[in-house]
Amino acid sequence: MVQHLFKDFLKNKRIYAENVGYWQSIVSELFAPTQIKAEAYLQTTFANGEPFLDGNPIFHFVVKKLNKAVRIVQEVAESDKLEITAWISNTELDEMEINELVIVLQLSEESKTIALDLIRTWILNDETVKNTKLKIKEINLTEEILAH
């Protein structure tokens, strides 16, 4: 059984903003000892500036030097089990194709730890698509074992 964080993030703008700030803080902390320059790359607001507030993405960044991006999609917690999955896809940014690590989760301490491990592998260790997919496969197998 896991304890979810920011459970009501889709129902409350303040909690949503705190959740976004939480992701910014933990990823900044992860990158602090490095020279990595990450920047936002997705549109997350309407034309009037109001945020989408749908959790897709709750946090995102691109590291252009590596030609890699990360998009974290947070879903509402519907069970007390660990819920996380990930994949790598290709997307276009400024007429350039980039590899995007997509992580979909229900936020808990456990899923956060796994997500940060994937980000560390993908960005800090600059692993290949193939090796990162192997890591994702390991995590998905581990998730199944934990759920049973």
Backbone torsions as a table, in degrees:
resi	resn	phi	psi	omega
1	MET	NA	133.0	-179.8
2	VAL	-112.6	154.1	175.8
3	GLN	-101.5	117.9	-177.3
4	HIS	-81.1	149.7	179.7
5	LEU	-105.9	146.0	176.5
6	PHE	53.6	47.3	-174.6
7	LYS	-52.9	-41.3	-174.5
8	ASP	-97.2	27.9	-173.4
9	PHE	-61.6	-28.1	179.3
10	LEU	-84.2	-13.1	-177.8
11	LYS	-99.3	-13.3	-171.8
12	ASN	-138.5	117.5	-177.5
13	LYS	-59.2	-38.2	-180.0
14	ARG	-64.7	-45.3	179.2
15	ILE	-65.4	-38.5	177.7
16	TYR	-59.6	-47.8	-180.0
17	ALA	-63.0	-40.1	177.0
18	GLU	-62.6	-39.5	179.2
19	ASN	-63.0	-47.0	177.2
20	VAL	-59.6	-45.1	178.1
21	GLY	-61.2	-36.7	177.6
22	TYR	-60.7	-48.9	178.6
23	TRP	-62.1	-43.2	178.5
24	GLN	-58.7	-42.0	-178.0
25	SER	-66.8	-48.0	-175.3
26	ILE	-71.7	-33.3	177.2
27	VAL	-73.8	-38.9	175.9
28	SER	-60.7	-40.8	178.3
29	GLU	-63.4	-40.3	178.6
30	LEU	-62.8	-39.7	-177.1
31	PHE	-86.3	-10.8	-172.8
32	ALA	-50.4	-44.5	-177.7
33	PRO	-77.3	1.8	-174.8
34	THR	-111.8	175.8	175.4
35	GLN	-103.4	17.0	-176.0
36	ILE	-69.2	132.4	177.5
37	LYS	-110.1	110.1	179.8
38	ALA	-110.2	145.6	178.3
39	GLU	-142.1	156.2	177.9
40	ALA	-65.9	149.9	-179.5
41	TYR	-139.4	-4.7	-178.8
42	LEU	-112.4	151.4	175.4
43	GLN	-79.8	121.5	-178.6
44	THR	-123.0	12.7	178.6
45	THR	-134.4	156.0	173.0
46	PHE	-74.7	171.6	-179.0
47	ALA	-57.3	-30.4	-179.3
48	ASN	-83.5	2.5	178.1
49	GLY	93.0	-9.0	178.1
50	GLU	-69.3	133.2	178.9
51	PRO	-69.8	151.8	178.9
52	PHE	-63.1	-38.6	178.6
53	LEU	58.0	39.1	-179.7
54	ASP	-115.7	-0.4	177.8
55	GLY	81.4	0.5	-179.3
56	ASN	-125.7	90.2	0.5
57	PRO	-93.8	157.8	170.7
58	ILE	-84.7	-26.7	177.4
59	PHE	-156.5	145.1	-178.9
60	HIS	-157.6	152.5	174.7
61	PHE	-161.8	158.0	175.2
62	VAL	-125.5	143.1	171.8
63	VAL	-115.5	95.8	-173.5
64	LYS	-60.1	-36.2	-179.9
65	LYS	-58.5	-33.4	-179.5
66	LEU	-94.7	-10.7	-175.8
67	ASN	62.2	38.6	-176.7
68	LYS	-134.6	149.5	177.6
69	ALA	-136.1	163.2	175.1
70	VAL	-133.9	131.4	174.5
71	ARG	-126.0	122.5	178.4
72	ILE	-106.3	121.4	178.3
73	VAL	-107.6	121.7	-179.5
74	GLN	-106.8	129.6	179.3
75	GLU	-108.0	160.4	176.9
76	VAL	-67.2	135.8	178.4
77	ALA	-68.8	122.4	-179.6
78	GLU	-117.9	-4.7	177.6
79	SER	-146.7	171.1	177.9
80	ASP	-97.7	18.1	178.4
81	LYS	-98.7	160.1	175.5
82	LEU	-68.7	123.6	-179.5
83	GLU	-126.8	108.7	177.3
84	ILE	-157.7	140.1	172.9
85	THR	-146.8	163.4	-178.1
86	ALA	-155.1	159.1	174.8
87	TRP	-159.5	168.6	176.8
88	ILE	-117.4	131.9	177.3
89	SER	-133.5	167.4	175.8
90	ASN	-98.7	141.0	176.8
91	THR	-142.6	165.1	-179.0
92	GLU	-109.2	138.6	178.3
93	LEU	-141.3	120.1	-179.8
94	ASP	50.6	48.3	178.6
95	GLU	60.9	23.6	178.5
96	MET	-126.3	134.0	178.2
97	GLU	-82.0	131.8	178.0
98	ILE	-126.8	156.8	175.0
99	ASN	-92.8	127.9	-175.3
100	GLU	-117.3	122.9	171.5
101	LEU	-85.9	118.3	179.0
102	VAL	-106.7	126.4	178.6
103	ILE	-120.3	121.3	178.4
104	VAL	-112.5	126.3	-175.6
105	LEU	-150.4	163.1	163.9
106	GLN	-104.1	117.3	-168.1
107	LEU	-69.7	123.3	172.3
108	SER	-144.1	170.8	176.3
109	GLU	-57.4	-39.5	-177.4
110	GLU	-67.7	-45.9	-179.3
111	SER	-69.6	-33.3	176.3
112	LYS	-61.8	-44.4	179.8
113	THR	-60.8	-43.3	178.8
114	ILE	-65.8	-43.9	-180.0
115	ALA	-61.0	-44.4	179.5
116	LEU	-65.5	-35.2	176.7
117	ASP	-64.3	-41.7	177.1
118	LEU	-64.6	-42.9	178.4
119	ILE	-62.8	-42.1	178.1
120	ARG	-59.3	-46.4	179.6
121	THR	-62.0	-49.6	-173.2
122	TRP	-69.7	-46.2	-172.8
123	ILE	-99.8	-58.1	-174.5
124	LEU	-66.2	-42.4	179.1
125	ASN	-86.5	-8.8	-179.9
126	ASP	48.9	47.0	179.6
127	GLU	-68.3	157.0	177.8
128	THR	-72.0	165.3	175.9
129	VAL	-57.9	-46.6	-177.8
130	LYS	-58.5	-49.5	-178.9
131	ASN	-67.2	-35.4	178.0
132	THR	-69.2	-37.5	175.9
133	LYS	-63.3	-37.0	175.7
134	LEU	-63.0	-41.0	178.2
135	LYS	-63.6	-41.8	178.2
136	ILE	-62.4	-42.2	179.3
137	LYS	-61.0	-42.9	176.3
138	GLU	-58.9	-45.0	-178.4
139	ILE	-64.8	-43.3	179.9
140	ASN	-64.7	-34.8	175.3
141	LEU	-67.9	-42.7	178.3
142	THR	-60.8	-41.2	179.4
143	GLU	-58.9	-44.0	-180.0
144	GLU	-63.3	-40.2	179.2
145	ILE	-64.7	-43.6	-179.8
146	LEU	-64.2	-32.0	-176.3
147	ALA	-74.4	-19.6	-176.5
148	HIS	-101.2	NA	NA
